[in-house]
Amino acid sequence: VCAGVVAVLEAGLFLLSGSSILSTAQLLAAKKLLLSHCVSSFDLSSLVRSMAVIHEIQQVNAAGFLPGLRLGYLLCDTCSYASKALLNAEHMLAFNRSNHLECDNSDFRPAVKVVLGARYSQVTIALAKLLNVYMVPLLSSASTSPELSDKLLHPAVIRTVPSDIHQTKAIASIMSYYDWNWVGVVYGDDDYGKAAFQSFLWDAEENGVCLSYQETLHHYLDHSQNDRRIQQVAEVIRSSRAQVVLLILKAELVELLFKEMLKTNTSRVWIASDVWSRSSAIAQMDGINEVGDILGFTFVSFRSQSFDDFLTNLTVTEGGYNFFIEEYKNLRSNCSDDYLLKATDTSEPFSHRVAVWAVAHALKKLLRSLVLLFWFQLLQELKNIRFEFENQMYFFDKNGDFVNGYDLILWEKHGSGRRFQKFGKYSILYNRIELDGKEFTWLSTENVSSRCSESCRPGWVKKILNISCCYTCIECEEGTYSEDWDVQDCKTCPNETWSLKGWTHCRPRSEFFLRWTEPHPLTMIAAAAFGVLLLLVILVIFLVYRNSLPMKQAEVRLSCVMMAGLAVSFASVVLFMGRPTVHICRARQTMYAMGFTLCVSCILVKAYRTFLAFLPFGQLLHKRLHKLYKPPVIIVVLTSLQAVICLLWLIFDSPDVDDTPPSAQSMRKVLECKEGNTYIGFGIMLGYIALLALIGFLLAFKGRKVPQEFSETGYIIFSMLMYLFVWVCFIPVYITSAEDGTRVQASAILVSSYGIIFCHFLPKCYAALWASKSDTIEKVLDRWRAKSDKEDGDGATPSSERRVTLSTTSTSSFLWCSETQSTITSWLSDVSCDAVYFPHLPSRPGTVVTKRTRSLSL
């Protein structure tokens, strides 16, 4: 009993076969219909696909899969034309009155249960419009147009292959994987080509792929403009910089296009759609190895040894006609029996084999409970069926499609032709490319590049020009970064991190301050410590030799106060090191200000002493100036004024840790003190010290002609000049080099403090330790008298007219000679008496001695 006929529509072959129940008249009618030849030539791939269906039907029958029942089949050729396919379908449905519907259909049993086909989507769409009327199941194993997934338009269509929606996603994914973002597309102007192209546009945009061009070819092979149009498309491909071309075309059109490209020896990377990705005719065409690399997506496939054996021993089905097999044997009469196995890929028709078993499983399930079988019942069962074949589970999704993915193949060079080498797959469920890891060699180049613009490396971003794939690369600005290739926007650095221009990452800024362990801070600390130690040594020397003439001249008590001020200045240098805090910022400036002001005040007192004692003033003016000479009061007042300045500074504009953001171009966060918001207090503090130093310098400069034995004017002048020079240089350096301000000020403090030590203290220590011990005041005065006598011999004023005045106080005594107008300093620091006797002073008429309580005049 014949359970039904499976009608198969396949392009490129003429074959009719059926079960034993067909009458001779029916067979002859079918033969007459199918012997109308097509324009296209004999196609081995179509033969193999048709033989796969026949083989699986025979397998079902031989296995007794449908107990007591057998499947028959009727195979027709569409010639790749929809009109021919519709004619064939009408003949199939008329077979044994399959489409004869009446009001009472209780005994209706259609002979044709399902139609398999067609190969091309355009033909399948045309067939679907007819078969939808009767709800005849149309099961396609090659048509992939997305339109066929629309169940409102095509409710009777199901497929054992995925929709092109998934194929275009796979194609866009492989382009993205190989970083090809500038490609060309050539597609047919039929429904399949247009739908696949539109689907690719959406997927290409999602994967960052842009089109350099998009061209169409007429899908009718005998179109009058085909040759000219192919030449135009070839010229567009040659002139474009895109090295990758997607061809959504029939195999015949691809072959014509390749022949045109070979005329100019032009090669590209070609991506094949499933329509021609396993075309044996193209793989063996002349010059195929010169067109470039070819990648393709094919349906998942497995090879069957049983099917290979079937192809090796092709025979006509008993009781049927098989003119196509006879024609094949006539054409290949000199070929071996395994020619088809060598010339074609026998794993390609896997989806056709699966289709037969899907129908068999659906029929088996329905026939268990139904006597009458209608088309819509079989259609519904096919949509819900789940079955196992070749150790894989298969089912249709809600759109009636398989979702078992694609195999990714490379057309590998094999002699003068190509062979198909699988090197990966595309998973529809996970939407990703999975490569097998096999190494292969590109024919075009080792690294195929097809980009509108070069990739932007990490640290750079794309500045889009006209379209998203054409751009220029610009560096990420400071505070932003990019860590991947070809990004469109730079990321902002997280809090507490930063980046420079063009960086690929962010990191915390390094904190910069004068660390205790660094060489420069260690050097300055050592210098400050050595300065304090040196002051201690000097203090000991001063105390031990306090009665010597140099120490009396230096005023031991005043010098000790100076040393204390310098020690505080040296100690303040230590606070310039280490991590600054608000308390350290305030303490270091206050310590320096008070310590150095104390020292400079003492120097100013020394300068004022010389100025007061040795310069000529009237008696009244001299008396008034002399009243102002109160060293302790002067020192306390001058230092107190600095204390007031510092107090006001700390109250109104206090130093603090600088919180100014670092420069955008710097990765260093300088931790330093900011001397107030306006720096007014800092300026007044330094200006006050500079004012005292300037006054002391001017007073000493007025007495610069006093012999060194009698004054310290030379030391005062030099030390104050050094101080003023250092701090005048400090100001512009401090302003222009903010990051080095701490280092500069600490260095200035050290230099100015050492300047005072070397100018004031070390010479006195040297004189006390190594100078002549026999140098007394009498000898000094003898030298001074000899100098005066020499001046008399040169015409100076006679001695009788000479007037000498000597003033003594509890602090010091001074002597002034009118005719020489020079100053000498006596070492009578402890004098407090009613009379002074100078045995070596000239005893001449006119000499007057006047006694004072606290001063004495000669």
Protein Blocks (a to p, Z undefined) as FASTA:
>chain_A
ZZbdcddddehiacddddfkbcfklmmmmmmmmmpccfbdcdfklmmmmmmmmmmmmmmm
mnomaghiacddddddeklpaklmmmmmmmmmmgghlllccfblmlgccfblbdcddfbl
klmmmmmmmmmmnopacddfkbccfklmmmklmmmbccfbdcfklmmmmmmmmmmmnopa
bdcddddfbfklmmmmmmmmmmmmmnopacfbdcdddfbfkbfklmmmmmmmmmmmmmpm
bfbdcddddfklmmmmmmmmmmnopacdddddfklmmgfklmmgghklmnopcddddddd
dddfklmmmmmmgccdehiacfklmmmmmmmmmbcfklmmmmpcfklmmmmmmmmmmmmm
mmmmmmmmpmbdcfklmmmmmmmpccdeehiacdddfkopacebpaddddddehjbccdd
dfbdcdfklopaddehiacddfkbmbdcddfbdcddehiacddfkbmkbccdddddehia
cfbehiabdcdddehiacdehiabdcddddddddfkbmklmmmmmmmmmmmmmmmmmmmm
mmmmmmbmklmmnommlmmmmmmmmmmmmmmmmmmgcjddfklmmmmmmmmmmmmmmmmm
mmmmmmmmmmmmmpccdfklmmmmmmmmcfklmmmmmmmmmmmmmmmmmmmmccdddfbd
cdfkbcbdcddddebjklmmmmmmmmmmmmmmmmmmmmmmmmmmpcfklocklmmmmmmm
mmmmmmmmmmmmmmmmmmlmmmmmmmmmmmmmmmmmmmmmmmmmmmmmmmcfklcfklmm
mmmmmmmmmmmmnopacfklpccdddddfkbccdddfklopacddfklkgccfbdcdfkb
ccdehiacdddfkbccZZ
